[in-house]
Amino acid sequence: LRPPTVIGQFHTLFFGSIRMFFLGVLGFAVYGNEALHFSCDPDKREVNLFCYNQFRPITPQVFWALQLVIVLVPGAFFHLYAACKSIKQEDILQKSSYTGFYIFSVFLRIVLEVVAFWLQIQLFGFKVNAVYMCDVGALDKKFNVTRCMVPEHFEKTIFLIAMYTFTVITVILCVAEIFEISCRRLGFLKTQ
């Protein structure tokens, strides 16, 4: 069962292939070895690990993979429901209860994307700086702050902005899909 709207089908293509490809291939290239090349002064293994864990409480690849999976859940529930009830694609926009459930799943995707957007801002900000000032007071009483060098900070900033852009595009597509469904239900657009 594919999405009942053209926008929904485009969203599936965009979300399913482009976003996952971008994250899987380019995300690994940009972030794959970050912890190995993260170095602090003094360059000791325990200081580097301690500061890297402070710098990245969760790695971006894990965060974005979780975001993708969580955002897919509402649509998966709807499609599971539709499969169990043997609902045909054309019936989704004809019967109010099916339409309502579908719109609810799309609205839930919007909410989850917005929450993920906010969390991404809290965790990563909008820019990756070349130097991270690490509080190492818990490791050694001699010094409290040390400088750490962040590898490929410019590429990471570009990738971060791209992931924000993907989230915004996804939210816009979901809002447009709700608008398309509403216009179809009100008779402004012909059903497919």
C-alpha positions as CSV (number, residue, x, y, z in Angstrom):
1,L,0.0,0.0,0.0
2,R,1.6,3.3,-1.1
3,P,0.6,6.7,0.3
4,P,-2.7,8.0,-1.1
5,T,-1.4,11.4,-2.2
6,V,1.2,12.5,-4.7
7,I,2.9,14.5,-2.0
8,G,2.9,11.4,0.3
9,Q,4.5,9.3,-2.5
10,F,7.2,12.0,-3.1
11,H,7.8,12.2,0.7
12,T,8.3,8.4,0.8
13,L,10.8,8.7,-2.1
14,F,12.5,11.7,-0.6
15,F,12.5,10.3,3.0
16,G,13.1,6.7,2.2
17,S,15.9,6.9,-0.4
18,I,17.6,10.3,-0.5
19,R,17.7,11.0,3.2
20,M,18.8,7.5,4.1
21,F,21.4,7.4,1.4
22,F,22.7,10.7,2.5
23,L,22.9,9.6,6.1
24,G,24.3,6.2,5.4
25,V,27.0,7.0,2.8
26,L,28.0,10.6,3.5
27,G,27.3,10.5,7.2
28,F,29.7,7.7,7.7
29,A,32.3,9.5,5.5
30,V,32.0,12.7,7.6
31,Y,31.5,11.3,11.1
32,G,32.8,7.7,10.9
33,N,36.2,8.2,12.4
34,E,35.6,11.4,14.5
35,A,36.4,9.8,17.9
36,L,39.8,8.5,16.6
37,H,40.9,11.9,15.4
38,F,39.5,14.0,18.3
39,S,42.6,15.1,20.2
40,C,43.1,17.2,23.3
41,D,46.0,18.9,25.0
42,P,47.5,16.9,26.7
43,D,47.1,14.2,24.1
44,K,46.4,11.3,26.4
45,R,43.9,8.5,25.6
46,E,41.8,9.0,28.8
47,V,41.6,12.8,28.3
48,N,40.6,12.4,24.6
49,L,37.9,9.8,25.5
50,F,36.6,11.8,28.4
51,C,36.4,15.0,26.3
52,Y,35.0,13.3,23.3
53,N,32.1,11.9,25.4
54,Q,31.5,15.4,26.8
55,F,31.6,16.8,23.3
56,R,29.3,14.2,21.8
57,P,26.9,12.7,24.4
58,I,25.3,10.9,21.4
59,T,27.0,10.6,18.0
60,P,25.2,12.4,15.2
61,Q,24.8,9.2,13.1
62,V,23.1,7.4,15.9
63,F,20.8,10.4,16.6
64,W,19.8,10.7,12.9
65,A,19.3,7.0,12.5
66,L,17.0,7.0,15.6
67,Q,15.2,10.0,14.1
68,L,14.5,8.2,10.8
69,V,13.2,5.1,12.6
70,I,11.0,7.0,15.0
71,V,9.5,9.2,12.3
72,L,8.7,6.1,10.2
73,V,6.7,4.6,13.1
74,P,3.4,6.5,12.6
75,G,3.3,5.7,8.9
76,A,4.2,2.0,9.6
77,F,1.3,1.8,12.1
78,F,-1.1,3.2,9.6
79,H,0.0,0.8,6.8
80,L,-0.2,-2.1,9.2
81,Y,-3.7,-1.0,10.2
82,A,-4.6,-0.7,6.5
83,A,-3.2,-4.1,5.7
84,C,-5.1,-5.8,8.5
85,K,-8.3,-4.1,7.5
86,S,-7.7,-4.8,3.8
87,I,-8.1,-1.1,3.0
88,K,-7.5,-0.1,-0.6
89,Q,-5.5,3.0,-1.4
90,E,-8.5,4.8,-3.0
91,D,-10.6,4.1,0.1
92,I,-8.2,6.1,2.4
93,L,-9.4,9.4,0.9
94,Q,-13.0,8.3,0.6
95,K,-13.9,7.2,4.1
96,S,-13.7,9.8,6.8
97,S,-12.3,7.4,9.5
98,Y,-9.5,6.2,7.3
99,T,-8.7,9.8,6.2
100,G,-8.7,10.9,9.8
101,F,-6.4,8.1,10.9
102,Y,-4.0,8.8,8.0
103,I,-4.0,12.6,8.7
104,F,-3.3,11.8,12.4
105,S,-0.3,9.6,11.3
106,V,1.1,12.4,9.1
107,F,0.5,15.0,11.9
108,L,2.4,12.7,14.3
109,R,5.3,12.6,11.9
110,I,5.4,16.4,11.9
111,V,5.4,16.5,15.7
112,L,8.2,13.9,15.8
113,E,10.3,15.8,13.2
114,V,9.9,19.1,15.2
115,V,10.9,17.4,18.4
116,A,14.0,15.9,16.6
117,F,14.8,19.3,15.2
118,W,14.7,20.8,18.6
119,L,16.8,18.0,20.1
120,Q,19.3,18.4,17.3
121,I,19.7,22.1,18.1
122,Q,20.2,21.2,21.8
123,L,22.8,18.5,21.1
124,F,24.7,19.8,18.1
125,G,23.9,23.5,17.5
126,F,24.2,24.9,14.1
127,K,28.0,25.0,13.8
128,V,30.9,22.7,14.7
129,N,33.8,24.7,16.0
130,A,37.4,23.8,15.3
131,V,38.3,23.9,19.0
132,Y,36.2,22.4,21.9
133,M,37.0,23.6,25.4
134,C,36.6,20.6,27.7
135,D,36.0,20.6,31.4
136,V,38.4,18.0,32.7
137,G,38.1,18.9,36.4
138,A,36.8,15.4,37.2
139,L,40.0,13.8,35.8
140,D,42.8,15.8,37.3
141,K,43.0,18.6,39.9
142,K,46.0,20.3,38.1
143,F,43.9,21.9,35.4
144,N,40.2,22.3,34.8
145,V,39.8,23.2,31.1
146,T,41.7,21.8,28.1
147,R,41.6,22.5,24.4
148,C,40.5,19.8,22.0
149,M,40.8,19.8,18.2
150,V,37.6,18.7,16.3
151,P,38.5,17.0,13.0
152,E,36.9,18.2,9.8
153,H,34.8,20.8,11.6
154,F,33.8,22.6,8.4
155,E,32.5,19.4,6.7
156,K,30.6,18.5,9.8
157,T,28.9,22.0,9.9
158,I,27.8,21.5,6.2
159,F,26.4,18.1,7.0
160,L,24.6,19.4,10.1
161,I,23.0,22.1,8.0
162,A,22.0,19.5,5.4
163,M,20.3,17.4,8.1
164,Y,18.4,20.4,9.4
165,T,17.4,21.1,5.8
166,F,16.1,17.5,5.3
167,T,14.0,17.8,8.5
168,V,12.5,21.1,7.3
169,I,11.7,19.7,3.9
170,T,10.1,16.6,5.5
171,V,7.9,18.9,7.7
172,I,6.9,21.0,4.7
173,L,6.0,17.8,2.7
174,C,3.9,16.5,5.6
175,V,2.1,19.9,5.9
176,A,1.5,19.9,2.2
177,E,0.2,16.4,2.3
178,I,-2.4,17.3,5.0
179,F,-3.3,20.3,2.8
180,E,-3.7,18.1,-0.3
181,I,-5.9,15.6,1.6
182,S,-8.0,18.5,3.0
183,C,-8.5,20.0,-0.5
184,R,-9.4,16.5,-1.9
185,R,-12.0,16.0,0.9
186,L,-13.5,19.4,0.3
187,G,-13.7,18.8,-3.4
188,F,-11.1,21.4,-4.6
189,L,-9.0,18.6,-6.1
190,K,-10.1,15.5,-7.9
191,T,-9.2,12.2,-6.3
192,Q,-6.7,10.1,-8.1
